[in-house]
Amino acid sequence: MSTDAPVVLAVIPARGGSKGVPAKNLATVGGVPLVVRAVRECLAARTVTHTVVSTDDEAIAEAARGAGAEVVRRPGDIAGDTATSEAAVLHAMDVHAERHGRAADVVLLVQCTSPFLTREDVDGVAAAVAGGDADSALTVAPFHGFVWRDGGSGDAGDTGASGDTAGGGFGVNHDKAYRPRRQDRPQDLLETGAAYAMRADGFRAAGHRFFGRTAPVRTDPARVLEVDDPHDLARARALAPLLDGERPGALPARGDVDAVVLDFDGTQTDDRVYVDSDGRETVAVHRGDGLGIAALRRAGLPLLILSTEENPVVAARARKLRIPVLHGVDRKDLALKQWCEEQGIAPERVLYVGNDVNDLPCFGLVGWPVAVASAHDVVRGAARAVTSTPGGAGAIREIASWILGKELS
């Protein structure tokens, strides 16, 4: 492994064909396509330096790019039903090395069919290998079940763990004649199928994902679910409101939001005011924010600018954006509550963007309080999501890309 900071490449295989669930990798869970969910967790992982989606499908490629991943177009000969994930990873490693002029030191295989994968899972397997403690690693969950296998035809000599001849069920990880308490049994670990990490040179030499010393990295058993058929997808969608709600860094999608309300100073501006010799005030806004607001408007989302400042600049910007404005408001939370009632929108379905302490009452009212990166520390701490972009530098555009599930251009 290189003595420099290691290149840790996360590869997300996401081909277009799927027989069990058509267009599976674009199926939404919690309002977000499966491939986008995986990309977001890889990008949020501290150890990963590059995130690539390997696909043969243009719609998946577009979704992956919109979420911030690189895309490697997979050749047809490794994109069929019999193609292995290892083949896709090796191909992605080669393309990435050619593009960037340096081979990866650690490579991850991340499965987007595990919708409740977390950035901690990704970091866990990556760190186990990048730190030199293991040659390969995988996510596992503690498993306490008794595993049985059907004995099949009952051929003589085919015996199970309990010594019984086949023809009936037999215990695989236990003797059915002896049922010890859970705490008296060895701890079994279930492979989750979510994330794997390998030393890149060792992976090339072995041709498979388990070689050398393999480190099992524990994850939350409640999050273990692989989407292979429509029933799995239905279960994932039912669990998403609970499990996604536990994630402090979860990002809102279109299915989570019925309206977007924007503060002005410090969110659509950098919070500075320019005053000329006649006392007239001007501010600087970001064109990308206008693009994001226009995209949200086209998507049919009700929008509102809400500001305590009564300033002609705010009204002029609202006219330019073609969205309503309430400004000169003393109690923003009361004004927001009344607006929601007039629009027939539940406050818990509203995304509110703010930056300062006077936005906190609105944060307590809505379901999606969002702070810009330059917000006051207290405001960031109270937010459900925080942009990576400061106010006035394209933060609203970033939020629009979250909601719409694509990069805006």
C-alpha positions in Angstrom: 0.0 0.0 0.0 1.3 3.5 -0.8 3.0 5.5 2.0 1.0 8.5 0.9 -2.6 9.0 2.0 -4.3 5.9 0.5 -6.8 6.2 -2.4 -9.9 4.5 -1.1 -12.3 3.8 -4.0 -15.9 2.9 -3.3 -17.5 1.1 -6.3 -21.3 0.7 -6.4 -22.4 -1.8 -9.1 -25.8 -0.8 -10.4 -26.7 -2.4 -13.7 -30.0 -1.6 -15.5 -31.3 -5.1 -15.9 -33.2 -6.8 -13.0 -35.7 -9.6 -13.2 -36.9 -9.7 -9.6 -37.6 -5.9 -9.4 -37.6 -4.1 -12.8 -35.4 -1.0 -12.7 -34.5 -2.0 -9.1 -31.6 0.3 -8.6 -33.7 3.3 -9.4 -36.6 2.1 -7.1 -37.2 4.6 -4.3 -37.0 4.0 -0.6 -37.8 6.9 1.6 -38.3 8.9 -1.6 -34.7 8.4 -2.7 -33.5 6.0 -5.5 -31.5 3.0 -4.1 -28.4 4.0 -6.1 -28.6 7.6 -4.7 -28.9 6.3 -1.2 -25.7 4.3 -1.6 -23.9 7.2 -3.2 -24.8 9.6 -0.4 -23.5 7.3 2.3 -20.2 6.7 0.5 -19.7 10.5 -0.1 -20.4 11.1 3.6 -17.9 8.5 4.7 -14.7 10.1 6.0 -12.4 7.3 4.8 -13.6 7.1 1.1 -11.7 9.4 -1.3 -13.6 8.5 -4.5 -17.1 7.1 -5.2 -17.9 5.4 -8.5 -21.1 3.9 -9.9 -20.6 1.1 -12.4 -23.6 0.9 -14.7 -24.8 0.1 -18.2 -27.9 2.2 -17.8 -28.2 5.9 -18.8 -30.9 6.7 -16.2 -28.9 5.2 -13.4 -25.8 7.1 -14.7 -27.8 10.4 -14.6 -29.0 9.7 -11.1 -25.5 8.8 -9.9 -24.0 11.9 -11.3 -26.7 14.0 -9.8 -25.9 12.6 -6.4 -22.2 13.5 -6.8 -20.7 10.2 -7.9 -18.4 9.5 -10.8 -19.8 7.1 -13.4 -18.0 4.2 -15.1 -20.0 2.8 -18.1 -19.9 -1.0 -17.8 -19.3 -3.0 -21.0 -22.1 -5.4 -22.1 -20.0 -8.5 -21.5 -19.9 -7.9 -17.8 -23.5 -6.4 -17.5 -25.6 -9.5 -17.9 -27.4 -11.7 -15.4 -24.4 -14.0 -14.9 -21.8 -11.2 -14.5 -20.1 -11.0 -11.1 -19.8 -8.0 -8.9 -16.0 -8.7 -8.8 -15.8 -8.2 -12.6 -17.6 -4.9 -12.3 -15.3 -3.8 -9.5 -12.1 -4.8 -11.4 -13.3 -2.9 -14.5 -14.1 0.2 -12.5 -10.7 0.1 -10.8 -9.0 0.1 -14.2 -11.0 2.9 -15.6 -10.6 5.0 -12.4 -6.8 4.5 -12.4 -6.6 5.6 -16.1 -8.7 8.7 -15.4 -6.8 9.8 -12.3 -3.3 8.6 -13.0 -3.1 6.5 -9.8 -4.4 3.1 -8.8 -6.6 2.7 -5.7 -5.0 1.3 -2.6 -8.2 0.1 -1.1 -11.3 -0.8 -3.0 -14.8 -1.1 -1.6 -17.8 -3.0 -3.1 -20.9 -1.3 -1.9 -24.3 -2.8 -2.7 -27.1 -0.3 -3.3 -29.6 -3.1 -2.8 -29.0 -2.6 1.0 -31.0 0.5 1.5 -30.2 1.0 5.1 -26.4 1.0 4.7 -24.8 3.8 6.7 -21.7 5.9 6.3 -20.4 4.2 9.5 -20.7 0.8 7.8 -18.7 2.2 4.9 -16.0 3.7 7.1 -15.8 0.6 9.2 -14.8 -1.8 6.4 -12.6 0.8 4.7 -10.7 1.6 7.9 -10.2 -2.0 8.7 -8.2 -2.4 5.5 -6.7 1.1 5.1 -5.4 0.9 8.6 -3.5 -2.3 7.8 -5.3 -4.5 10.3 -6.9 -6.7 7.6 -6.6 -7.6 3.9 -10.4 -7.7 3.4 -13.4 -6.8 5.4 -17.2 -7.1 5.3 -20.2 -5.9 7.2 -21.8 -8.5 9.5 -24.7 -8.5 12.1 -24.9 -10.5 15.3 -27.1 -13.5 14.6 -28.7 -15.7 17.3 -31.0 -17.8 15.3 -31.0 -21.6 15.1 -30.4 -22.6 11.4 -32.2 -25.6 10.0 -31.8 -27.4 6.7 -34.1 -29.8 5.0 -32.6 -33.3 4.8 -33.9 -33.8 1.3 -34.2 -37.3 0.0 -33.1 -39.1 3.1 -30.1 -40.9 1.5 -28.3 -43.1 4.0 -25.2 -41.6 5.4 -26.4 -38.0 4.9 -26.4 -36.8 8.5 -27.0 -33.5 10.1 -25.2 -31.8 13.1 -27.3 -33.9 15.5 -26.3 -37.2 13.9 -29.8 -37.9 12.5 -30.0 -39.3 9.0 -31.4 -37.1 6.3 -35.0 -37.0 5.2 -36.1 -34.6 7.9 -35.0 -31.2 9.1 -31.6 -31.0 10.8 -29.8 -28.4 12.7 -26.9 -26.6 10.9 -25.4 -24.5 13.6 -26.8 -26.5 16.6 -27.6 -30.0 17.8 -31.4 -30.3 17.8 -31.2 -32.5 20.9 -29.5 -29.7 22.8 -30.8 -26.2 22.9 -28.3 -24.0 24.9 -29.2 -20.5 26.0 -28.2 -17.7 23.7 -25.5 -16.5 26.1 -24.0 -20.0 26.2 -23.7 -20.4 22.4 -20.8 -19.1 20.2 -21.7 -15.8 18.6 -22.8 -16.3 15.0 -22.4 -13.4 12.5 -24.6 -12.9 9.5 -23.0 -11.5 6.3 -25.2 -8.4 5.5 -24.3 -8.1 1.8 -24.0 -4.3 2.2 -20.3 -3.4 2.1 -17.0 -5.1 1.5 -13.4 -3.7 1.5 -10.3 -5.2 0.0 -6.6 -4.4 -0.4 -6.6 -3.5 -4.1 -3.5 -5.5 -5.0 -4.6 -8.5 -3.1 -8.1 -8.4 -4.7 -6.5 -8.4 -8.2 -4.3 -11.3 -7.3 -7.0 -13.4 -5.6 -9.9 -12.5 -8.0 -12.4 -12.6 -5.1 -13.4 -10.4 -2.2 -12.2 -12.6 0.7 -8.5 -13.2 1.0 -5.8 -13.0 3.7 -7.1 -11.8 7.0 -10.8 -11.0 6.8 -12.2 -8.6 9.4 -15.9 -8.8 10.2 -17.3 -5.3 10.9 -20.4 -5.3 13.0 -23.5 -3.3 12.1 -27.0 -2.8 13.5 -29.1 -5.9 12.8 -32.2 -3.8 12.5 -30.8 -2.3 9.3 -30.0 -5.6 7.6 -32.3 -5.9 4.5 -31.4 -6.7 0.9 -33.9 -5.8 -1.8 -34.1 -8.9 -4.1 -37.9 -9.0 -4.8 -41.0 -6.8 -4.5 -41.7 -8.0 -1.0 -38.2 -6.8 0.2 -38.9 -3.4 -1.5 -42.2 -3.1 0.3 -40.6 -3.9 3.6 -37.8 -1.3 3.0 -40.4 1.4 2.2 -42.4 0.6 5.3 -39.2 0.8 7.5 -37.7 3.9 5.9 -39.7 6.5 8.0 -38.4 4.8 11.1 -34.8 4.1 10.2 -34.2 7.2 8.1 -35.6 9.3 10.8 -32.9 8.0 13.1 -30.2 9.3 10.8 -29.0 12.8 11.8 -27.5 13.3 8.3 -30.4 12.0 6.3 -31.3 14.3 3.4 -34.9 15.2 2.2 -36.3 13.9 -1.0 -39.3 15.0 -3.1 -41.5 12.4 -1.3 -40.7 14.0 2.1 -41.6 17.6 1.3 -44.8 19.4 0.2 -43.4 23.0 0.4 -40.2 25.0 0.7 -39.9 28.2 2.8 -36.8 30.3 2.6 -35.3 32.9 4.9 -33.5 35.6 2.9 -30.6 37.3 4.6 -27.8 34.8 5.3 -29.4 32.0 3.3 -29.9 33.5 -0.1 -27.2 36.1 0.6 -23.8 35.9 2.5 -25.4 38.1 5.2 -23.5 41.2 4.2 -25.2 44.4 3.2 -23.7 47.1 1.0 -24.8 50.6 1.7 -24.2 53.5 -0.7 -23.7 57.2 0.3 -27.5 57.8 0.0 -28.2 54.9 2.4 -29.5 52.6 -0.2 -28.8 48.9 0.6 -27.8 46.2 -1.9 -26.9 42.5 -1.4 -25.3 39.9 -3.6 -27.2 36.7 -4.5 -26.1 33.5 -6.3 -27.4 32.7 -9.7 -27.3 29.0 -8.9 -29.9 29.6 -6.2 -32.2 31.1 -8.8 -31.8 28.0 -10.9 -32.6 25.8 -8.0 -35.7 27.8 -7.0 -36.9 27.7 -10.7 -36.5 23.9 -10.7 -38.5 23.5 -7.5 -41.2 25.7 -8.9 -41.3 23.6 -12.1 -41.6 20.5 -9.9 -44.8 22.0 -8.5 -43.6 22.7 -5.0 -45.2 25.7 -3.2 -42.5 28.2 -2.3 -42.3 31.2 0.0 -39.7 33.8 1.1 -40.1 34.7 4.8 -38.0 37.5 6.3 -38.1 39.8 9.3 -36.5 42.6 7.3 -38.9 44.9 5.4 -36.6 45.7 2.5 -37.3 46.5 -1.1 -34.4 44.2 -2.0 -36.3 41.2 -0.6 -39.4 42.1 -2.5 -37.5 42.7 -5.7 -35.7 39.3 -5.5 -39.1 37.5 -4.9 -40.5 39.2 -8.0 -37.5 38.1 -10.0 -37.9 34.5 -8.8 -41.7 34.6 -9.2 -42.5 33.4 -5.7 -44.5 35.0 -2.9 -42.8 36.9 0.0 -43.8 37.8 3.5 -41.3 40.3 4.9 -41.3 42.8 7.8 -42.6 39.9 10.0 -42.0 40.1 13.7 -43.0 36.5 14.5 -41.9 34.3 11.6 -43.3 31.1 13.2 -46.8 32.6 13.5 -46.6 33.9 9.9 -45.4 30.5 8.7 -48.2 28.7 10.6 -50.8 30.9 9.1 -49.4 30.5 5.6 -49.5 26.7 6.0 -53.1 26.8 7.1 -54.0 29.0 4.1 -52.2 26.7 1.7 -53.6 23.5 3.3 -50.1 22.2 3.9 -49.1 20.3 7.1 -46.1 22.0 8.7 -44.4 18.6 9.2 -44.2 18.4 5.4 -42.5 21.8 5.1 -38.8 22.3 4.5 -37.6 25.6 6.1 -34.1 27.0 5.4 -32.5 29.4 7.9 -29.2 30.6 9.3 -29.7 32.5 12.5 -31.4 32.2 15.9 -34.5 34.0 14.8 -35.2 31.0 12.6 -35.3 28.6 15.5 -39.1 29.0 16.2 -39.7 28.0 12.6 -37.3 25.1 13.0 -39.5 23.8 15.8 -42.6 24.1 13.7 -41.6 22.3 10.5 -40.7 18.7 9.7 -37.5 19.6 7.8 -35.5 22.4 9.4 -32.4 22.9 7.2 -29.4 25.1 8.0 -26.9 26.5 5.6 -23.2 25.8 6.2 -22.5 29.3 7.4 -25.4 29.3 9.9 -24.9 30.0 13.6 -23.7 27.0 15.6 -26.9 26.7 17.6 -28.9 26.7 14.3 -26.8 24.1 12.7 -27.2 22.0 15.9 -31.0 22.3 15.7 -31.2 21.4 12.0 -32.2 18.1 10.6 -29.8 18.6 7.6 -27.0 21.1 6.9 -25.8 22.1 3.5 -22.2 21.8 2.5 -22.5 25.2 0.8 -22.6 28.6 2.7 -25.5 31.0 2.4 -25.3 33.2 -0.7 -22.9 30.7 -2.4 -25.5 28.2 -3.9 -26.9 26.6 -0.7 -30.5 26.8 -2.1 -29.4 25.1 -5.3 -27.8 22.3 -3.2 -31.1 21.8 -1.3 -33.0 21.7 -4.6 -30.7 19.0 -5.8 -31.4 16.9 -2.7 -35.2 17.2 -3.1 -35.2 16.6 -6.9 -32.6 13.8 -6.7 -30.4 15.2 -9.4 -27.6 17.7 -10.0 -29.0 20.9 -11.5 -27.4 22.4 -14.5 
